[in-house]
Amino acid sequence: MAEVQAPEPTAARAGWGRTGRRLFWPGGLSARLLLLTALFVALAGAFILPPALAAFERNWLLDRVRAAELASLATEIAPDRVVSEKLSSQLLAGAGVETVAIQSRGLRRLVLQGPRRDEAPYFVDLRQQAVSSWLIAPFLTLSAGDDRAVRVIAEPRFREEAEFIEVVAPHAPLKDELKAYLWQMVFTTLFVAGLAGALVFLSLNFFLVRPMQRITRAMERFRADPDDPAAHLEPSGRRDEIGRAEIELDRMQADLRVALASRARLAALGEAVAKINHDLRNMLTSAQMASERLASVPDPRVAQALPRLERALDRAVRLASDVLAYGKTQEAPPSLSPVVLSEALAAAAEESRLTDRPEGILFVCEVQPGVQVQADPDQLHRILVNLMRNAREAIEVVTPARSGVVRAGWRREGETDVITLADNGPGLSERARDRIFQPFSGSGRPDGAGLGLAIARELVQGHGGDLTLTATGPAGTVFEVQLPAAGPRPARRGRAEG
């Protein structure tokens, strides 16, 4: 089986931006799942990074405060609570701070003191720290210079009488450790993102992507050749959505094969019917010409039989024309314009052989001369002719011509123009009523094809309206043509190609 070559992708589909540069975006579902999973895990790590850095900095500062608080206890056992400069330097170096102060009973006392700095340290209060300042603090630390210091105040742990502990620590060690922790977090996040992406990729590829690829290949092969045995998809027996999709695809393929086979047979039959109708119309035209010649024969028997012959020929020609017209794929979309309804009704009545005189079937127009409707003039004429011709033929079956009446009316309901056509014929049988708008099955006459009302309703629906049977019975039949008065028209509902 030859593979069907796909059309060249457009610039947007190929991943080209407006600047002309190609943007990388994988086309396969597996690659997209891998990339998106890794990206989402990395984004989750990016959201976790600020709180983690803030917690690391807070713990680092608290460790320095606790170490300095323990170092300050050495002054309690020293004579006169005074330590030597050498011991003070050792205690400060062991605690990793430069200055230790304690406030007790409202008095602040400098316990251990190192060399003074020219630049004032920046301040951090660990007792009451807002969430925003807590999250921003690590980034301020990373952006600050290495020669600065930080002044920290925290609650005491070992000195119950103290109100707070205050230390001054160098900034450079905190910045170095924070930077090392940041890189550690970045590498850990990237590793976790890659690992999670790979695991999700393998899992989804096994449970989701591979079955979807199997379904996709079956659909592509079926589209290329419905008769290809490789296009048949055998359901795997799964009970999830994939299994249901496989079962539905298998059923759809079976239904489509049957429909395609039926469509091929119908297409061949339709072509044959079209050829037969074409030849039949030519023969009927010849028969009509012969009947016209017979009209000049002065034979009373010929004059008596000729009208019946002409009516039979007219019905046969009309049937052939309706079958050919219905064989089209769809009607042309209507070209809307204002139509004077009374004039359209008069023209349709004339073509339908209705008359405004008591001789024959009487046509009564109850529409005011100034009434206009929005419709395609040609299609509206076909609609009215079909309805009036059906009414005339129904009346001619059982009603004497002199007593037959067809009435046309109009009314406005909201934004809808309603055209009514009523006759005093015998009405429709229950069987004909149920299938009145179905082609080839809705005719109420034995010699009818059932196409007139089907075509008329399709034309009305093409205007955005509808054709309905509102009443039928021994007193007659009433049809209503509902057309939108103005405004945009909805999409027409055309026939399916057969």
N, C-alpha and C positions, 0 to 999 in steps of 0.2 A: 504493500500500500504506500503510495507516495505521500510524503508529509506535506501538509498545507503550510506554505510560508506566510508567516505573520507580517502585517504591514509594518513599515518603518515607524518607530515611535516618534512622536513629536518632540520638540525641544523640552516641553514641560515634563513629558513622560520620561525622557532620557535623563532628567536630573539637571538640566541646564538652568542657571539663574538668569536674571534679567541682564546681568553684566556680561554674559557669554561664557563664564567659567563653569566648569562641570562640578556639580555638587555630588559628593559620594553618598549614595543611599542604596544599600543592598536590595536586590530585587526579590530574592527568595524569602519565603516566610521563615525558614530556619535561621538565616542570617539576621533577619530583623528581630526575631525573638532574642537571639544571643546579644545583639547590640543593645536592645531596649532594656533587657534585664540588667546587664552590666551598668548601663547608664542610670537606671533607677536606683540600684544599690549604691552607686557612687554619689548620687544626689542625696540619698538617705544619710550616707556618711558625711556629706558636706553639711547637712543640717545638725548632725550630732557633734561636729567638730567644735563650734564655738562653746557649747556647754562643757565639753570635755576639757578644752584649754582653760576655761575659766575655773573649773574645779581643780585642775592641776595647779594653777597659779595660787589659788586660795590655800590649798593644802601645803604648798611650798612655803608660803608666808606663815601659815600657822606653825609649821615645823620650826621655822626660825624663831618664832615668838616663844614656843614651848622650850626650845633649847636655851634661849636667852633667859627665860624665867628660871630654869634650873640653875643656870650659871649664876644668876643673881642671888641664889640661896647661899652661895659661898661667902657672901659678904656678911651674912648673919652670924657666922661663927668666927669671923675675923675679929681681932682686937679693935675695939672702938668702931667696928663695922667698916673698917677701911682696909683695902687690900693694896698690895704693892702694884706699881705700874707694870711690872713684868707679869704678875699673876693676872692682872686685869686684861692685858693683851692676850694672854693664853686663853682666858675664859671667853673673850670676845671672838677670837679666832676659832675656838672650838664650836661656838654657837653659830658662827657665820654671820655675825652682825658687827656693827661699829659702835652703837650706843644702846644702852638699856636704861629705861626710866620707869618708875612706878608711881602711881598716884594713889594715895591712901588718905582717907578722911579730909579730902579736899586739898591736900598738899602733894605736889608733884616733886619726887626726889630722884635725882640722877644717880643711879646705882653703879653703872659701868660706863666709862666714856673713852672713846678712841679719838683719833685725830679728827679735827673739824674739817668740813668741806666748805669750799667757797660758794658753791651753788646749792641753793636750798633744795632738799629732796621733795619729790611729789608725794602726796598723802593718800593713804588707803585706810579706811576704817572698816575693819572686819566685823564690828558689832552690828552695824546697821548699813547694809549695802543693798542698794536698789538692784533689781534684776537687770535693767538696761546697762547700768555702770558695771555690773558683775560680768556681763557678756562682752562688753567693749574693752574691759581692762586688759586681757591678753594681747589684743591687737595694738593697744597703746604701748604696752611693754615692748613688743617686737619692733615698733617703729621708733622708740626712744633711743637716745645715744647710750654708749656703753659706760660713759664716765659719770652717769647720774646715780642717785641713791633713792631708796624708797622708805618713807616713814610709815610705820604700821602700828595701829592701835587695835588691841584685842582684849577679850575678857580673860582674866587670870584663871588658872586651874589649880596651882599649888599654893597660892597666897590668898587665903580667904578674906583677909582684911583689906586687900587691895581693890581698888575700883577698876583699874585697867592697867595693862602692860603696854609700854610704848618702846619700840625698837626702831633703829635705823639700819637698814641692810643695804649692801651694794647691789646695784641693778644688773651688772654684767653677768654674775652667775645665774640669776633668775632668767635673764634673756637667753643665755646659752642652753639651759636645761629646757626652757619652754620651746625653743627652736628645735632641739633634738626630739622632744615629745611630739611636736607638730609633724616632723618628717616621719616619725614612727607611725603616727595616726594615718598619714597620707598613704604610706606604703601598705599598712594593714587594711585600709579601706579599699585600695586598689586590688589587693590580693583577694579580699572577701568578695568584691564585686566580680572579679574574674571567675573565682571559684563558684559563686552562686549563679553567675550567668551560664557557666558551663553545665552545672547540674540541671538548671532549669531548661537549658537548651536540649540536653540529652533526654530529659524526661518528656518535654513537650514534643520533641522530634519523634520519640518512640510512640507516644500515646495520641498525638494530635496531628503533627505535620505529615508523617509518613502515610497515615490513612487518608488525609486530605489530598496528598499528592496522588494516591491511588485513585481516589474519586475523580480528581481533576483529569488525570490521564484517560480514564474511561470516558469522561464527557468529551474530551478533545477528539478521541478516536471515533466516538459515536457521531460527533458533528461532522467529521471528515467523511466517514462512511458508516451509515447506520447498519449495514449488513456485515460489517467486519466482526468476526467472532471475538477478537481481542477487545472489542468495545464493551462486551458484556461484563458487568461487575457482579461478582459473586458475593453476597452479603457475608460478612465475617461472623455474624452472630452476636456482636456486641449489643448491650442493652442501653447504651448511652446515646447521646445525640448523634455521634458518628455512625453508630449502628442503624439508627433510624434514618439518617441521610442515605446510607447505602441501600436500605430496603426501599425507600421512596424513589431513589434513582433507578433501581432495578425495575420497579413497577412503571416508572415514567418511560424508561426505554422500551419496555414491552408495549405500553399503550401507544407510544409514538410509532413503533414499527407497524402496529396494526393500522394506525391512522394514516401513515405514509402509504401503506399498501392500498388502503381504501381510497386515499386521495388520488393515487395514480390511476386506479380503476375509474374513479369519477371524472378525472381529467380526460381520460380516453373516451368515456361515455359522453361527456360534455362536448368534446370536439366532434364526435360523431353526430350528436343531436344538432349542433350548430350547422354542420354541413347539410343534414337532412332538412332542417328548417329553411336553409337558404334555397335549396332546390325546391322545397315545398312552396315557398313564397312565389318563386318563378312560375310554378305550375298553377298556383291559385290566381296569379295575375293574368295568365293566359285564359283561365276559366272565366274571370271577370270580364275580360274583353269579349269572350264568346257570349256571355250573358247579355252584354250591351247590344250585340248584334241580334240576339234573339228578341230583344225588345221591339225591333222594327218589324218582326213577323206578325202579320194581322191574323193571328190565330187565337181565339178566346181561351183555349186550353193553355197555350203558352203564356198568355197574359195573366192567367190565374195562377200558374205555378212559378212564374218568374220572381215575384217578391220573396217567396220562400227560398228560392235558390240564391237570390242576392243576399238575404240575411245569413244564410249558411256560409256563403263565401266570405262575407264580412267577418263573421265570427272566426272562421279558420285563419284568415289573414291576421286578424288581431291577436289570436292565440300564438301564431308563429312570431309575430313582432314582439309580444310580451316575453316569450321564452328567450328570444335573442337579447332583448333589453336586460332581462334579469341575469343573463349569463355574464354581464360585465362585472368587473371586480368591485366597483363602487360607482355611485353617482358623482357627478361633478359638484363641488361645493357651491351652495347657492350664492347668487349675486343679488344682494338685497337692495330693494328700492321701493318707494311708495307706489302701491297699486290701488287703483280705484276698484273697490270690491264689486260694486254692482256691474261694472263693465266686464270684469273677469268672469262673473257668474253668467252673464248673458252670453259671452263667447263660448263658455264651456257648455251651456245648455244647447246652444245651436249645434255644436259638434256632436253632442250626445243625442241629437234628434228629439229634443224636447221642444215644445212650442208654447207660445203665449196665447194660443187660441184654443177653444174647447175641442176642436178636432185633434185627435191624438192625445198624447199624455201632456197634461197642462203643467207648465213651470210657473211658479209664483215666487217672485223675488220680493222679500220683505225688508231689504236693506236700503237705507237712505242713500241717495246718489252721492253725497259728499263723503261717505265713509271710505277711509284708506287703511290698508294694512301693509306692514313691512314684510315683503316676500320676494322671491325670485319669480318674475312674471311667467316664464316658461314652465317652471316646476309647479307653481300654483295652478296653472292651467291643466297640467297633467293630473294633479291631485283631484281637482274638481271634476274633470272629465271622467276619471275612473269611478268616482263616487256616483255621479249622475247616471253614467251608463249602467252601473250595477243596479241603481234604483229603477231605471227604465226597464231593464231586462227582468227584474223581479216582478214589476207590475204587469208586464206583458204575459207572464206565465198564467195567471189566474184572473186578472182584472181586465175588464174591457177597456180598450184604449180611451174611450170617451170619459171614463170615470177616474182615470189615473191622475194623481197630482204629486208633484215634487215641490217642496217648499224650501227656500233658502233664507236663513236669518243670520243675525250678527248681534253680539253683545260684548261689552268690555267688563272683564273681571280683574280688577287690580291692574297689573301690567301685562295682561294676556288678552289677546283678541280671540274670541270664540266664534267660529263659523259653524252654523248648524245646517244640516241637510236632512230633511225628513220626507219619507214617502208613505203612501197608504197601501203598500204592497202586503203580501201575506206574512211577512216576518221571516225570521231565520229559525231553522230547526235547532234543537239543542246540540246536536253533533256539529253542525256548521258554526254555532256560536262559540264552542270551545276552541276551535282551530281556525277562526275567521281570518287571522292575520298571518297564518303559516302558509308559505308558498307551496303550491301544488297539492294542498290538502284542505284549504279553507273555503273552497267555493260552495255556495249553496245550490248550484245548478248542476245537473248531471254532465252537461257539455262544457262546463267552465274549468279553467286551469287553476284558479285560486291565486293568480298573480296580481290582479288589479289592486286589491286592498293592501297586499304586502308591499308593493311598490309605492303606493300612496303613503302608507305609514312611514316607510323609510325616508321618503322625501320630506315629510313633515318633521320627522326627528332630525333630519339634516338642518332644518331651520331652528332647532332648539325647542321644538314643541312636541305635540303628540296627537295621534288620531285614535279616538276611542268610540266604542259602540255604547251609547247611553241608554237606548231602549229598543226593544224589538218584540213583536207579538202580532196578533191578528189585526191590530189597528195600524200597523206599519212599523217602520224602522227609522231610528234617528242616529246619525253619526255627528260627532263634533270634531272639528279641526281647531286645535289650540296652537296659536302662534304668539311668540313674544312680541309685545307692542313696540318696544324700542330697546336700545342698549346693546351691549356685547352679546354675541351668541355663543353658547357652549359648543364644545367640539362635537362634531356629528358622529353618529354611531353607524358606521358603514357595514356592508355585508362582508363576511369572511370569504376569502377567495376560495372557490371550489373547483 
